[in-house]
Amino acid sequence: MTIKFNEFLNIAKALNDQFNIAPVLYGSLGLQMKSGIDLNPQDIDVLVPLEYLHERWDVLRQTVERLGYTFVDLREHEFHKEGTKLAFAFVEDLADFADVDYKGLELIEQNGVRYQSLSLEDFLRVYSKSIKDGYRRTKNNNKDATKIEVITKLLQST
């Protein structure tokens, strides 16, 4: 397991305990854990219910800060800790953004921690949509295209 994944488990445990929610492991780290391929994730992307980014933002922020993170950016719901970037978005956006059924995600329990994961097909939908976003394409040096290739090869081999 990677250091970032272990850190995600710490975050997920806090969210399980404080709010009884199983967050979604998203982004490169989520895809790495699903595919088993090292994608060298630069950050930890977590999806939570929308209410935690609006009405309950203060309690979520305080919970994350108690884990040693410093709040950095409200627009991105971003925190930093010892070189690790953690960012939150809302799970409901999966439906509108990439036509992913967020209510049917796989629930995983590992070491007493509950979290959710997208399927490879779901990741393919997300990255296929993301690659059309000029901001993401420029920001990520076209890494999304590489992820699409990896996912497509994995799906073809099964």
PLY file of the C-alpha trace (Angstrom):
ply
format ascii 1.0
element vertex 158
property float x
property float y
property float z
element edge 157
property int vertex1
property int vertex2
end_header
0.00 0.00 0.00
1.13 3.52 -0.66
1.69 6.24 1.89
-1.08 8.31 0.27
-3.51 5.40 0.46
-2.74 4.87 4.14
-3.37 8.57 4.66
-6.68 8.25 2.81
-7.64 5.42 5.17
-6.93 7.73 8.14
-9.15 10.40 6.61
-11.89 7.88 5.76
-11.79 6.50 9.31
-12.33 9.99 10.72
-15.25 10.54 8.30
-16.71 7.12 9.23
-16.47 7.91 12.94
-17.50 11.58 12.90
-20.23 11.55 10.24
-21.01 7.89 9.50
-20.18 8.41 5.84
-18.08 6.20 3.58
-16.18 8.65 1.35
-15.28 7.88 -2.24
-11.60 7.44 -3.10
-11.34 9.38 -6.34
-8.76 10.64 -8.82
-5.42 9.05 -9.61
-5.11 7.41 -6.21
-8.55 5.83 -6.57
-7.72 4.57 -10.05
-4.35 3.27 -8.85
-5.98 1.27 -6.06
-8.65 -0.08 -8.43
-6.24 -0.97 -11.25
-3.17 -2.03 -9.30
-1.05 0.15 -11.61
1.25 2.78 -10.08
0.01 6.12 -11.41
2.18 8.22 -9.09
-0.75 10.17 -7.62
0.14 13.69 -6.59
-2.75 14.20 -4.19
-5.68 12.61 -2.42
-9.09 13.30 -3.97
-12.12 12.47 -1.85
-15.82 12.68 -2.65
-18.35 13.28 0.11
-22.05 14.17 0.10
-22.72 17.75 -1.03
-24.08 18.81 2.36
-20.54 18.48 3.81
-19.22 21.07 1.36
-22.02 23.50 2.12
-24.17 23.30 5.27
-21.71 21.12 7.19
-18.45 22.50 5.77
-17.25 23.93 9.08
-17.44 20.60 10.91
-15.77 18.76 8.01
-13.01 21.37 7.88
-12.44 21.10 11.64
-12.29 17.30 11.45
-9.67 17.44 8.69
-7.67 20.09 10.53
-7.59 17.83 13.61
-5.80 15.30 11.39
-2.99 17.83 10.96
-4.06 19.41 7.67
-3.98 23.13 6.95
-6.92 24.59 5.05
-5.70 26.25 1.83
-8.47 26.94 -0.71
-12.25 27.11 -0.29
-13.01 26.94 -4.03
-11.16 23.62 -4.34
-11.92 22.51 -0.74
-8.20 21.90 -0.49
-5.90 21.14 2.43
-2.15 20.53 2.74
-0.10 18.46 5.16
3.61 17.71 4.86
3.66 17.92 1.08
0.37 16.07 0.62
-2.55 17.84 -1.01
-6.05 16.72 -0.03
-9.10 17.97 -1.93
-12.81 17.33 -1.48
-15.61 17.41 -4.04
-19.17 16.18 -3.87
-20.20 12.70 -4.88
-23.53 13.75 -6.40
-21.61 15.52 -9.18
-20.67 12.12 -10.64
-24.19 11.75 -12.04
-24.30 15.10 -13.85
-20.64 15.19 -14.82
-20.04 11.67 -16.12
-23.36 9.80 -15.87
-22.02 7.63 -13.03
-24.52 6.05 -10.63
-23.00 7.30 -7.38
-25.57 5.40 -5.32
-24.32 2.09 -6.71
-20.60 2.45 -6.02
-18.69 -0.46 -4.53
-18.46 -0.30 -0.73
-15.12 -1.54 0.56
-14.19 -2.28 4.15
-10.49 -2.46 4.91
-8.95 -2.58 8.37
-12.29 -1.48 9.82
-12.53 1.52 7.50
-15.41 1.93 5.07
-14.99 3.75 1.77
-16.38 3.60 -1.76
-14.71 3.03 -5.10
-15.61 3.64 -8.71
-15.43 0.75 -11.17
-12.98 0.87 -14.07
-15.94 1.71 -16.34
-16.86 4.61 -14.05
-13.29 5.91 -14.08
-13.33 5.68 -17.89
-16.50 7.81 -17.99
-14.98 10.38 -15.63
-11.65 10.72 -17.45
-13.34 10.73 -20.88
-15.39 13.69 -19.70
-12.45 15.37 -17.94
-10.25 15.29 -21.05
-12.73 17.61 -22.75
-12.11 20.24 -20.04
-9.40 22.63 -21.27
-8.40 23.58 -17.71
-7.77 19.96 -16.69
-6.05 19.13 -19.97
-3.55 21.98 -19.50
-3.19 21.56 -15.73
-2.47 17.84 -15.90
-0.17 17.72 -18.94
-2.65 15.42 -20.65
-2.34 12.77 -17.90
-6.06 12.03 -18.31
-5.40 10.72 -21.85
-2.81 8.32 -20.44
-5.30 7.16 -17.79
-7.91 6.53 -20.49
-5.40 4.35 -22.38
-4.57 2.39 -19.21
-8.23 1.84 -18.33
-9.14 0.85 -21.90
-6.35 -1.76 -21.99
-7.41 -3.13 -18.61
-11.04 -3.41 -19.70
-10.05 -5.11 -22.97
-7.95 -7.69 -21.11
-10.81 -8.83 -18.85
0 1
1 2
2 3
3 4
4 5
5 6
6 7
7 8
8 9
9 10
10 11
11 12
12 13
13 14
14 15
15 16
16 17
17 18
18 19
19 20
20 21
21 22
22 23
23 24
24 25
25 26
26 27
27 28
28 29
29 30
30 31
31 32
32 33
33 34
34 35
35 36
36 37
37 38
38 39
39 40
40 41
41 42
42 43
43 44
44 45
45 46
46 47
47 48
48 49
49 50
50 51
51 52
52 53
53 54
54 55
55 56
56 57
57 58
58 59
59 60
60 61
61 62
62 63
63 64
64 65
65 66
66 67
67 68
68 69
69 70
70 71
71 72
72 73
73 74
74 75
75 76
76 77
77 78
78 79
79 80
80 81
81 82
82 83
83 84
84 85
85 86
86 87
87 88
88 89
89 90
90 91
91 92
92 93
93 94
94 95
95 96
96 97
97 98
98 99
99 100
100 101
101 102
102 103
103 104
104 105
105 106
106 107
107 108
108 109
109 110
110 111
111 112
112 113
113 114
114 115
115 116
116 117
117 118
118 119
119 120
120 121
121 122
122 123
123 124
124 125
125 126
126 127
127 128
128 129
129 130
130 131
131 132
132 133
133 134
134 135
135 136
136 137
137 138
138 139
139 140
140 141
141 142
142 143
143 144
144 145
145 146
146 147
147 148
148 149
149 150
150 151
151 152
152 153
153 154
154 155
155 156
156 157
